[in-house]
Amino acid sequence: MSTLQNDNLETTRQPVRPLPLWRNRNFLLLISGQGVSAIGTQVSQFAFPLLILALTHSPAQTGLITALRGLPYALFSLPAGALVDRWNRKLVMIVCDTGRAIALASIPIAFAFGIVNMVQLYAVSLIEGTLFVFFHMAEATTLPHVVTPEQLPAAAGQNEVLNSSSILIGPSIGGILYTFSSLLPFLADAISYTFSIISLLFIRVPFQKERVDQQQNLWIEVRDGLSWLWHHRLIRFTALVTGGLVISSIGYTLIVIIIAQSQHASSFTIGLLFASGGAGSVIGAFLVAPLMKRFGFAYVMIASTWIWALSWLLFAFAFNPLLLGIANGLSYTIVPIFLVSQFSYRLALIPDALQGRVNSVFRLIAFGGQPIGLVLTGLLLQAIGPLATILVLFVPQLGLAILVTVNKDVRAAAKH
């Protein structure tokens, strides 16, 4: 009898193996819906400036109207993070995608009735950008609810593969559709949002844990997110490092264009150069999960920061378009490895009730400086040329790699 009881006890203690990702219905629905939506977004973002330029013949107005999409990120990311922690996150994503589909579909509808005007296009850009902020903050919290903690690196890596693939193929599809009609890319994006909505409706699990309804002042809740990140030294340090790397490298697009044009590359060739970055990103996304499993977060962060910095120097030795494409592809391979590794690491640490708020603070620190980096790169290119600009921007990247290597919190994480 005692032997039988012990056998039963051992049986009950055996851990249940998590469902493989390729058989996880909720995960597959989530990434397939968001993958289609991401391609649609790249399609319309490629076509939008072309449409504005064709209507206005004004590069300045084209730049202004496309910049409007990024303005809500700086304005609303902190309150959006707090609000998605209050609200039903899945419902937030569905409502946002519905609004984005309507906004994009309004462009071909207005053209069909001959009532399109610039006010509408400004409004579409602003509305789409605002809804993106809320959707993005809610989406960032979803993976821990559809996969197990040990599957987070692999799930985040597969999600990044889809995002990288959308960057690779979305503009190409947009170019083909725009050739047939300037309105088709916007219709395609609206349809892609509809696909995302349907996939979300079929996901069976909620995107938040059970909550006790405790209504607080919104800014107190925002402060809770700020406080959590500030007191978690490793996550705070990671946010600052990411922000520094982004500011010093976000202007790579300007550098690639200037170098390519100096080498008499055609517009088609420049497009292929940027496609090489998308290909590199796909490769990097596939490498994240095995690297995290083999080496852990700390060692991956140290190595990827050094590779990020050193691969930047490849642009200085790109003496022809072929070498420039290789440099862009190799340097872009490390981007998803660095970003996805720290994303999956912090998702596992942040309490569910604070996911939206902490992620909004992290992303504001990490990516809020992109306009500064673009302006800085443009000024440097005009003042000292591409080669000197590459070397100047390498200095802060090298400094950040050294700081990551000697940081005691990173080194402490490597021991666990």
N, C-alpha and C positions, 0 to 999 in steps of 0.2 A: 504493500500500500504506500509506504513512504517513498519507494522508488518511483512509483507512478505519480505521486504528488510532485516529486522533484522534477520529473520529466515535464509535467504540465507547467510547473513554475518556469522552467527554462524556456518552454515554448512561448509563454506569455511575455517573457523578457526580450525575445528576439525582436530587433527593430524592424519596422516595416520599411521596405525599400521604396524610395520615392519613384513615382511614375516617370519613365524617360521623357525628356522634353518632346521628342517626336511623336509620343503617344498622349501628351498632355493636351486635351481638347481645349481648355481655356487659354493656355499659352499659345497654341497654334492660331486660335481665333484672334487673339490680341495682336500678335506680330503680323499676321497676314493682313488684317484690316489696316494696321498702321503702316505696313509696307506699301500697300496700294496707295494710301493717302499721302505718304511721303513722296512717292513718284509723282502724283498729281500736283503736289505743292511745287516740286522742282520744275514741272512743266509750265505752270502758270507764272512762277517767278522768272523764268527765262523769257516768257512772252510779254510780261507786263511792261518793262521798260521799252521794248520794241514798239508796242502799241502806243504808248504815251509819246514817244519820239516821232512816230508817224503822224500822230494827231497834232502835235504842238510844234514840231521841228525845233524844240528847245531842250538842249541837254540839261540846263539848270532846272527847268520845271520837271524834267524826267527824274533828275536826282532827288528833288524835293519830295515828289510824290512816292517814290520808292522808299525813301528814308522814313516816311511816315509809318511804315509797317514796323520799323524797329523802335519808334518812340515809345509805344506803350510798355515795352519791356523795362525800360528805365523807370517809367512812371508807376506801373502797377504791379511789378513782380512781388514786392514785399506784401502788400495787402492781399494779392491773389493767393499767395502761399498760405496766409492765415485763413482766408475764406474757404479754400478747398479742404482745409482740415476741419472746418465746421460743416461743410455741405456734403451731400452724397457725391463722391468723386466720379462714379460712373455716369451719373446723371449730368454732372458738369461737362464731361467729355462729350456726351450725346448732344446736349444743348449747344455747346460751342461748335461742334461739327455741323449741326443743322444750320446755325447762323452763318458759318463760313460757306457752306454750300449755297445758301440763298444769296449771299453777297456776291460770290463769283458768278453764279448763274444770272444775276441781274445785268451783267455786262452784255452777253449775247442777246438777252431779251430786249434791253434798251436799244441796241443796234438794230434789231429786227423791226422795232416800232419807230426808229429814227429819232429817238429822244435822248440819246447819250450826250452827256456833257461832262466837263472837267470836275464839277462839284461832285458828281456821282463817283467818279474814279478816285478822287481824294477820299471820299467817304468809304469806298470799298477797301482801299488800302488801310485806312485807320481802323475800320471795324474788323477786318481780317487779322490785323496785327494784335488788336486788343483781345479777341477771342483766342488767338494763338497762345497768349500769355497764360490765360486761365486753363486752357486745355493742356499746355505743356507742364504746368505745375501739378495738375491732377495726374497726368500720364506718368510723371516721374515716380509716383508712389505705387504704381500698379504691380510691378514684378514680384515684390515680396508676398503678394496675395494670390499669385497663380503658380509660383514655384517654391520649392523648399530653400532654406538659407544656403545649403551647400551647392545648390544649382544656380545661385544668383550670378556668379561670374560667367558661366556658360550661357545663361539666358540673356544677360546683358550683352555678351559678345555676339550672339546670334541676332539680337535686335540691332546692334551696330552694323552687322553685315548688311542688313536690309537698308539701313539709313545710308551707308556708303554706296550701296548699289543704286539707290535712288539718285544720288549725286552723279553717279557715272552715267546712267541711262536717261534720267529725266530730261536734261537739256536737249539731248538728241531727239527724243520723242517730241518735245516742244517745238524744236526747229522744223521737224517734218510736218506737224500739224499746222504750224503757223504758215508754212508754205502754201497749204491748201486754203486756209482761211485764218485770219488773225483772231477769230473768235473761238475756234476749236479748242485751243489750250485751256481756256477758262471753263468751257463746257466739260472738258475732260476732268479738270480738277474738281468741279462740282460733283461729278459722278463718283470720283474717288472718295470724296467725303461721305457720300451716301453709302458706299461700300463699308467704310469705317463704322458708320452708325449701325448698320445691320450686324456687323461682327460683334460690336459691343453689346447689342441686345441679346445675343445668343450666349454670352459668357455668364456662367451660372453663379460665380462667386462674387461677393461684394468687394469693393476696393478699399475698405476700411474695417477696422474692428468695431465691436460694439462700444458705443460711447455713452458716457453720462452727460446729459445735457446741462452744461454749465456755461451760460452766456456771459462773456466778459467783454470789456471794451476791446475793439478790434486792435488798437495799437498796443494794448497790453499783451495780446496774443502774438503780435509781431515781435514785441520785445522778448517774449519767451523763446521764439526761434533764434533771435540774435544772441540771447544769453546762452542757450544751449551750445550753439556753434562756438561762441567766444570762449566758453569754459572747456570745450573739448579741444585741447591744444593741437592734436594731430590733424583733425578735420579743418581747424582754422588755418593751420600752416599749409595744408594741401590747397585750400581755397586761394590763399595769397600767392602760392607758387604758380597755380594754374593761371591766375590773373596776370602775373608777370610774364609768363610764357606767351599767353595770348596777345598781350599788348605788343610784345616785341616781335611777334611773327605773323600777326593777322594781316599785315600789309604785303604778304608774299605774293598775292595776286598782282599787285601793282608792279612788284619787282620782276615777276615772270613776264608780264606784258612788255615792260620797258626793255628787258634783255632780248626778248624774242623779236620785237620790232627792230632793235638795233642789228639783229642777225637777218633781217629782211624776211621773217617768217610771215606767211599768209594768215588770214583770219581762221581758215580751216585748220592750219597747223597749230595755231594758238589754242584752238578748241581741243585738239588732240593732246596738247601739253597738259591742259587741265584734266582731261580724261585720265591721264596717267596717274594723277593724284587720287582720283576716285578708285582706280585699280589698286593702288598701294593701300588705300584705306580699307578696301575689302580684305586684302591679305592680312593686314594688321588685326582686323576684327576677328578673323578666324584663329589668330594666334593667342588672343587674350586668355581664353579659358585654360588651355594647356599650360601656359606660362604661369598663371595664377595658381594652378593646382601644383605645379612643380616647385615654384620658388616662393610663393606667397606675396602679399601686397607690398611689403616694405622693399624687398629686393627688386620687384618689378618697377616700383616707383623710382628707386635710385637709378637703375639701369636705363629706364625709358627717358628720364630727365636728361641724362648724359647723351643718349642717342639723339634726342630732340635737338639739343644744343649743337652737337658735333655735325649732325646731318645738315644743319642750316648752312654750314660752310661749303657744302657741295655746290650751292648756287654760284659761288665765286669761281668755280672751275668749270662751269657749263659754257664751253666756248662755241657750241653749235646747238641747234634745236634738239638733236638726238640726246646729247648730254644733259640739256635742260629738262627734257622729259624724264630721263632716268633720275636726275636729282630730285625732281618734284615727286615722282613716284616713291622713291626711297624715303624721302623726308616725311611724306604723308603716311607711310606705313606705321610710324611710331605714334601718330596722333590718337587713333582709337585704342591702342594698347595703354597709353597713359590715362586717357579720359575714362575708359570703361573700367579699368582696374580700380581707380579711386571711386567711381560711381557705385560699383557693386559693393565695395568695402563700406562706404558710408551708409548705403541702404540697409545693410545688416546691423548697423549700430544705432541709427536714429529711431527713437520710439515712434510707433505708428501714428500716435496722436499729434506728433510734431513733424511728420514727414514733409508736408507741404511747406510749412514755415521755414524749416531748416534748409530745405533744398532751394527755396526762393532766395534766402540770404546767400547761400553758397554760390548760386548761379549769378547773382548780382555782382558779387566780388570777383568771380572767375571770368565772367563774360561782359560785364558792364563797361569795361574799358576798351572795347573794340573800336568805337569811334576815335578814341584818343590814339590808338595804335595806327589806325588808317591815316589820320591827319599827320602824325609824326613821321610815318614812312614817306608820305607824299612830300613833305617839306624836306626831308633828308635827300630824297631822290632828286629834287629840283636843285638843292644846294650843292651836293657833293657827288651825285651820280650813283649808279647801282652798286658797283663794287665796294666803294667806301661805306655805303648804306648797309650792305650785308655785314661788313666787319663791325660797324658801330652797334648794330642790333644783336650781334653775336655776344657782345660783352655782358649784357644783363642775363642772357640765357646761360652763359658759362657761370656767372655768379650764382644763379639759382641752382644749377647742378651741384656746385660746391656746397651750398647751404643745405640742400636735401641730404647730401652724403654725410654731413657732420651733425645734422639735427638729432638731438637725443631722443625725441619722441619717435622718429622714424627708426632709429637704431633699436629702440626698445621694442617696437612692433616687430622687428625682424627676429627677435628672440622668442616670440610666441608662435 
